[in-house]
Amino acid sequence: MIMLLEIVTAVAVGVWIMLPAYLPNSFAALLGGGRPIDGGKTLKDGRRILGDGKTWRGFFAGTLLGFLVGIIEIFLLKMGFNFFGIALPGFSATGIPDALDLSACLAILSLAVGALLGDMTFSFIKRRIGLKRGAPFPLVDQYDFLIGAFLLTMLTSWTWFFQTLAFWPLIAVIIITPLLHVGTNIVGYKLGIKNEPW
């Protein structure tokens, strides 16, 4: 029973922390369109830098909405929200869960922007190795945004990141992220938001 509670706690804490990183790419796909970030340009290999799927509107919409999700989480904590009795962490380096300060805003923004930059970075790599937009890239497709979110947040909010995303929540995030990714992509495909269910 204690082990089950520890697993549920690790998953709840991990997902809670990563919500500002989990959602921006979905928001970018849903609200994107318009001018591509790469301006339609190609490199010497004749391939697009990023492709039509990465747009300025999608980037800013994903960033804004990912950031707002984190702010909403902080206000929920201020109102005493917990997950079936499990205390959830905040985003502030002060260690106060419901603190809305510059460090909390920076951590949330880093998670959201990092997720989008991670996705763009691996989109660039996909183009370089000849994979077309939407082509599956196993494991990379499931973890690209997570790598970006981790790296940027470690750069901007090192202490908070390692104090909050302790060993078991980190392991939980690494395990459940592919499951969440596949699930949300299938839903997006069924709703007509995505062209492929992966």
Protein Blocks (a to p, Z undefined) as FASTA:
>chain_A
ZZmmmmmmmmmmmmmmmmmmmmmmmmmmmmggcjdfklopacfkopafkbpklcfklmmm
mmmmmmmmmmmmmmmmmnopaeehiacddfbfnlpaklccfklmmmmmmmmmmmmmmmmm
mmmmmmmnopaehiacehklmmmmmmmmmmmmmmmmmmmmmmmmgmklmmmmmmmmmmmm
mmmmmmmmmnomambfZZ
